[in-house]
Amino acid sequence: MVDSDSSDSNREADALSLTETERRALHDCQVAIEYVYRAYGNLLTFHHNLGHAMDRFADAEAALREAGHEHWANQLRDSHLPAGALEGHWTYELVESFSGSFLSEITAFESSVREDLADGIGHVAERRQQQAWRERGRDQD
């Protein structure tokens, strides 16, 4: 079954006056932005994983203190738990910095290029391929 909204968008994409170089540039931008979002997901995974690790170190601090190992418990409390993941920055700060600067800027860039070249239509290359493959299938019948 073919989605009529998808077919309409495919026809709109086919109606665009794009050179092959422009199509390639749009495709490269689209794929690049998808990789940026994947990288962002990995950053969030890093943030969550390190957060869970630090929670376990906080539990270890309490257990070390309870077991009479004040020196080790104090070292965790004073040096490691408050230190942050990277040069004093906690992972939430890395996430906020990335999403508030690079992610928003590069997303806006990709969106502007797509709006200017393709009337905002995404996945132009894929829509063209989809349409060609569907037409090829109908031609075989």
Backbone as CSV, one residue per row, in Angstrom:
resi,resn,N_x,N_y,N_z,CA_x,CA_y,CA_z,C_x,C_y,C_z
1,MET,0.842,-1.180,0.000,0.000,0.000,0.000,0.884,1.240,0.000
2,VAL,0.552,2.201,-0.831,1.323,3.428,-0.960,0.596,4.543,-0.234
3,ASP,1.317,5.250,0.624,0.772,6.376,1.361,0.595,7.549,0.397
4,SER,-0.632,8.113,0.302,-0.865,9.187,-0.656,-0.096,10.449,-0.282
5,ASP,0.087,10.719,1.013,0.886,11.881,1.420,2.314,11.730,0.944
6,SER,2.852,10.529,1.053,4.208,10.247,0.590,4.291,10.424,-0.922
7,SER,3.290,9.942,-1.637,3.284,10.079,-3.091,3.213,11.540,-3.507
8,ASP,2.404,12.325,-2.806,2.312,13.759,-3.097,3.651,14.439,-2.861
9,SER,4.309,14.116,-1.765,5.619,14.699,-1.476,6.643,14.267,-2.510
10,ASN,6.549,13.021,-2.973,7.477,12.545,-3.995,7.280,13.308,-5.301
11,ARG,6.015,13.558,-5.659,5.749,14.341,-6.871,6.263,15.764,-6.706
12,GLU,6.092,16.332,-5.508,6.618,17.680,-5.249,8.139,17.674,-5.382
13,ALA,8.786,16.662,-4.864,10.250,16.564,-4.961,10.669,16.419,-6.417
14,ASP,9.919,15.643,-7.209,10.243,15.484,-8.632,10.057,16.792,-9.394
15,ALA,9.132,17.633,-8.938,8.851,18.892,-9.625,9.918,19.955,-9.357
16,LEU,10.783,19.728,-8.385,11.829,20.700,-8.074,12.826,20.783,-9.228
17,SER,13.286,21.975,-9.479,14.299,22.185,-10.525,15.680,22.150,-9.888
18,LEU,16.136,20.943,-9.607,17.426,20.768,-8.954,18.402,20.112,-9.912
19,THR,19.638,20.575,-9.858,20.689,19.883,-10.589,21.084,18.649,-9.791
20,GLU,21.786,17.749,-10.421,22.267,16.565,-9.702,23.213,16.974,-8.572
21,THR,23.995,18.014,-8.794,24.913,18.495,-7.758,24.135,19.039,-6.569
22,GLU,23.042,19.752,-6.838,22.202,20.251,-5.741,21.540,19.098,-4.989
23,ARG,21.053,18.105,-5.731,20.463,16.925,-5.075,21.486,16.238,-4.178
24,ARG,22.712,16.095,-4.695,23.777,15.461,-3.915,24.097,16.282,-2.664
25,ALA,24.145,17.592,-2.807,24.417,18.463,-1.658,23.312,18.349,-0.616
26,LEU,22.069,18.334,-1.070,20.940,18.175,-0.138,21.006,16.831,0.571
27,HIS,21.311,15.796,-0.189,21.417,14.462,0.406,22.546,14.427,1.433
28,ASP,23.699,14.999,1.083,24.824,15.029,2.021,24.462,15.791,3.291
29,CYS,23.774,16.909,3.157,23.342,17.676,4.341,22.370,16.860,5.183
30,GLN,21.430,16.186,4.524,20.439,15.381,5.248,21.111,14.252,6.020
31,VAL,22.006,13.537,5.363,22.711,12.435,6.026,23.591,12.982,7.152
32,ALA,24.244,14.096,6.897,25.098,14.697,7.927,24.291,15.066,9.168
33,ILE,23.125,15.651,8.988,22.319,16.057,10.150,21.834,14.822,10.909
34,GLU,21.566,13.745,10.183,21.181,12.506,10.863,22.334,11.970,11.707
35,TYR,23.560,12.080,11.211,24.732,11.677,12.002,24.946,12.597,13.194
36,VAL,24.663,13.879,13.027,24.766,14.803,14.166,23.788,14.376,15.263
37,TYR,22.577,14.014,14.877,21.600,13.562,15.878,22.031,12.243,16.519
38,ARG,22.650,11.381,15.752,23.174,10.140,16.339,24.272,10.462,17.352
39,ALA,25.144,11.410,17.002,26.206,11.826,17.926,25.589,12.417,19.194
40,TYR,24.540,13.197,19.036,23.849,13.766,20.186,23.279,12.654,21.065
41,GLY,22.719,11.638,20.436,22.216,10.490,21.196,23.325,9.802,21.969
42,ASN,24.496,9.689,21.336,25.637,9.102,22.040,26.096,9.983,23.193
43,LEU,26.027,11.280,23.010,26.369,12.194,24.107,25.386,12.024,25.268
44,LEU,24.110,11.882,24.955,23.118,11.638,26.007,23.368,10.305,26.697
45,THR,23.750,9.288,25.929,24.078,7.991,26.521,25.272,8.125,27.456
46,PHE,26.300,8.847,27.023,27.469,9.114,27.859,27.038,9.815,29.148
47,HIS,26.199,10.826,29.022,25.687,11.579,30.172,24.965,10.648,31.154
48,HIS,24.088,9.815,30.647,23.338,8.902,31.515,24.237,7.844,32.143
49,ASN,25.122,7.261,31.340,26.014,6.222,31.868,26.943,6.776,32.938
50,LEU,27.515,7.921,32.695,28.408,8.495,33.699,27.623,8.898,34.941
51,GLY,26.416,9.385,34.760,25.567,9.714,35.908,25.297,8.495,36.781
52,HIS,24.996,7.373,36.138,24.776,6.133,36.906,26.053,5.685,37.602
53,ALA,27.184,5.837,36.926,28.463,5.469,37.546,28.728,6.329,38.777
54,MET,28.459,7.607,38.660,28.698,8.502,39.793,27.752,8.184,40.955
55,ASP,26.530,7.789,40.644,25.602,7.352,41.697,26.168,6.151,42.446
56,ARG,26.774,5.210,41.707,27.379,4.041,42.352,28.583,4.453,43.205
57,PHE,29.374,5.422,42.729,30.480,5.908,43.548,29.959,6.582,44.811
58,ALA,28.840,7.265,44.724,28.235,7.874,45.915,27.802,6.781,46.896
59,ASP,27.256,5.687,46.373,26.912,4.547,47.228,28.170,3.954,47.859
60,ALA,29.239,3.882,47.060,30.503,3.346,47.578,31.056,4.238,48.682
61,GLU,30.890,5.540,48.525,31.343,6.458,49.580,30.666,6.117,50.902
62,ALA,29.372,5.954,50.867,28.623,5.633,52.089,29.071,4.288,52.664
63,ALA,29.262,3.296,51.787,29.681,1.970,52.263,31.097,2.004,52.830
64,LEU,31.980,2.735,52.193,33.347,2.867,52.726,33.339,3.543,54.093
65,ARG,32.529,4.569,54.228,32.433,5.280,55.502,31.876,4.351,56.584
66,GLU,30.828,3.605,56.233,30.207,2.664,57.171,31.198,1.576,57.598
67,ALA,32.079,1.174,56.658,33.057,0.128,56.954,34.285,0.677,57.685
68,GLY,34.285,1.972,57.964,35.382,2.563,58.718,36.548,3.049,57.870
69,HIS,36.354,3.192,56.584,37.421,3.652,55.690,37.177,5.121,55.313
70,GLU,37.268,5.978,56.322,36.999,7.405,56.155,37.889,8.041,55.080
71,HIS,39.156,7.649,55.040,40.090,8.241,54.080,39.572,8.073,52.643
72,TRP,39.186,6.827,52.295,38.691,6.575,50.943,37.342,7.260,50.705
73,ALA,36.491,7.227,51.691,35.182,7.883,51.569,35.353,9.390,51.377
74,ASN,36.252,9.981,52.137,36.493,11.422,52.020,37.089,11.777,50.658
75,GLN,37.966,10.907,50.149,38.564,11.168,48.840,37.485,11.162,47.754
76,LEU,36.570,10.213,47.811,35.451,10.212,46.861,34.626,11.488,47.001
77,ARG,34.255,11.815,48.243,33.405,12.978,48.502,34.070,14.277,48.061
78,ASP,35.355,14.428,48.351,36.019,15.712,48.163,36.668,15.885,46.783
79,SER,37.100,14.790,46.177,37.851,14.913,44.928,37.113,14.407,43.699
80,HIS,36.515,13.242,43.795,35.991,12.596,42.593,34.528,12.922,42.299
81,LEU,33.672,12.882,43.299,32.245,13.115,43.035,31.957,14.528,42.529
82,PRO,32.558,15.548,43.090,32.222,16.893,42.592,33.028,17.333,41.362
83,ALA,33.980,16.522,40.912,34.964,16.973,39.922,34.383,17.271,38.544
84,GLY,33.424,16.520,38.104,32.936,16.680,36.738,33.691,15.770,35.791
85,ALA,33.134,15.593,34.619,33.671,14.632,33.653,34.833,15.176,32.834
86,LEU,34.812,16.458,32.562,35.808,17.031,31.666,36.164,18.437,32.131
87,GLU,37.359,18.568,32.627,37.874,19.865,33.060,36.878,20.616,33.952
88,GLY,36.328,19.895,34.919,35.402,20.508,35.872,33.962,20.628,35.409
89,HIS,33.678,20.237,34.187,32.309,20.325,33.658,31.587,18.999,33.870
90,TRP,30.386,19.099,34.375,29.553,17.917,34.500,28.951,17.594,33.139
91,THR,28.511,16.356,32.964,28.017,15.937,31.660,26.764,16.698,31.234
92,TYR,25.924,17.106,32.173,24.734,17.873,31.774,25.157,19.197,31.137
93,GLU,26.282,19.757,31.583,26.766,21.002,30.993,27.246,20.773,29.559
94,LEU,27.865,19.624,29.308,28.277,19.286,27.949,27.053,19.119,27.049
95,VAL,26.031,18.437,27.553,24.794,18.236,26.795,24.149,19.584,26.487
96,GLU,24.031,20.441,27.490,23.394,21.748,27.279,24.199,22.623,26.322
97,SER,25.507,22.586,26.453,26.351,23.380,25.570,26.224,22.906,24.128
98,PHE,26.273,21.588,23.923,26.169,21.031,22.579,24.806,21.337,21.970
99,SER,23.742,21.083,22.723,22.400,21.275,22.165,22.071,22.752,21.983
100,GLY,22.622,23.601,22.830,22.326,25.029,22.744,23.160,25.777,21.736
101,SER,24.223,25.156,21.253,25.061,25.854,20.282,25.146,25.051,18.986
102,PHE,26.069,24.119,18.909,26.316,23.423,17.651,25.070,22.741,17.097
103,LEU,24.369,21.976,17.911,23.206,21.231,17.422,22.146,22.168,16.852
104,SER,21.816,23.225,17.583,20.781,24.136,17.094,21.254,24.907,15.867
105,GLU,22.532,25.292,15.836,23.052,26.046,14.695,23.120,25.200,13.432
106,ILE,23.621,23.973,13.541,23.765,23.135,12.340,22.406,22.644,11.858
107,THR,21.464,22.432,12.777,20.104,22.061,12.385,19.441,23.204,11.627
108,ALA,19.626,24.425,12.121,19.066,25.599,11.432,19.706,25.765,10.052
109,PHE,21.013,25.531,9.961,21.704,25.612,8.670,21.109,24.617,7.673
110,GLU,21.009,23.361,8.085,20.484,22.328,7.186,19.065,22.664,6.758
111,SER,18.266,23.128,7.689,16.886,23.497,7.392,16.819,24.656,6.400
112,SER,17.702,25.634,6.570,17.728,26.785,5.657,18.142,26.370,4.250
113,VAL,19.150,25.513,4.149,19.577,25.025,2.832,18.428,24.270,2.170
114,ARG,17.797,23.379,2.930,16.684,22.586,2.384,15.528,23.488,1.960
115,GLU,15.234,24.509,2.764,14.145,25.444,2.432,14.481,26.207,1.153
116,ASP,15.714,26.668,1.051,16.122,27.459,-0.107,16.167,26.627,-1.390
117,LEU,16.735,25.436,-1.319,16.912,24.635,-2.526,15.725,23.742,-2.868
118,ALA,15.002,23.276,-1.854,13.980,22.242,-2.103,12.634,22.578,-1.482
119,ASP,12.365,23.851,-1.284,11.083,24.270,-0.704,10.775,23.552,0.605
120,GLY,11.831,23.215,1.353,11.672,22.583,2.655,11.452,21.082,2.621
121,ILE,11.421,20.510,1.443,11.173,19.070,1.319,12.437,18.316,1.726
122,GLY,12.282,17.374,2.625,13.403,16.560,3.081,13.542,15.286,2.281
123,HIS,14.710,14.690,2.380,14.995,13.398,1.751,14.660,13.400,0.257
124,VAL,15.087,14.431,-0.436,14.790,14.570,-1.866,15.351,13.396,-2.661
125,ALA,16.576,13.010,-2.381,17.176,11.898,-3.128,16.418,10.599,-2.886
126,GLU,16.046,10.368,-1.628,15.316,9.139,-1.309,13.931,9.137,-1.933
127,ARG,13.276,10.285,-1.950,11.946,10.369,-2.566,12.040,10.063,-4.062
128,ARG,13.083,10.581,-4.694,13.279,10.329,-6.118,13.526,8.846,-6.363
129,GLN,14.357,8.247,-5.534,14.641,6.811,-5.675,13.373,5.990,-5.438
130,GLN,12.622,6.349,-4.411,11.379,5.634,-4.106,10.419,5.684,-5.290
131,GLN,10.260,6.858,-5.848,9.352,7.024,-6.984,9.822,6.203,-8.180
132,ALA,11.126,6.240,-8.438,11.670,5.481,-9.576,11.458,3.988,-9.383
133,TRP,11.686,3.497,-8.186,11.523,2.064,-7.942,10.058,1.652,-8.029
134,ARG,9.173,2.508,-7.552,7.742,2.191,-7.651,7.294,2.190,-9.116
135,GLU,7.768,3.168,-9.879,7.404,3.222,-11.288,7.984,2.021,-12.042
136,ARG,9.186,1.628,-11.713,9.833,0.471,-12.336,8.996,-0.786,-12.077
137,GLY,8.504,-0.904,-10.842,7.671,-2.052,-10.480,6.362,-2.046,-11.254
138,ARG,5.758,-0.886,-11.418,4.503,-0.798,-12.180,4.752,-1.082,-13.652
139,ASP,5.909,-0.642,-14.170,6.226,-0.871,-15.572,6.419,-2.356,-15.874
140,GLN,6.818,-3.132,-14.866,7.052,-4.562,-15.042,5.750,-5.347,-15.072
141,ASP,4.693,-4.750,-14.539,3.403,-5.485,-14.466,2.693,-5.553,-15.772
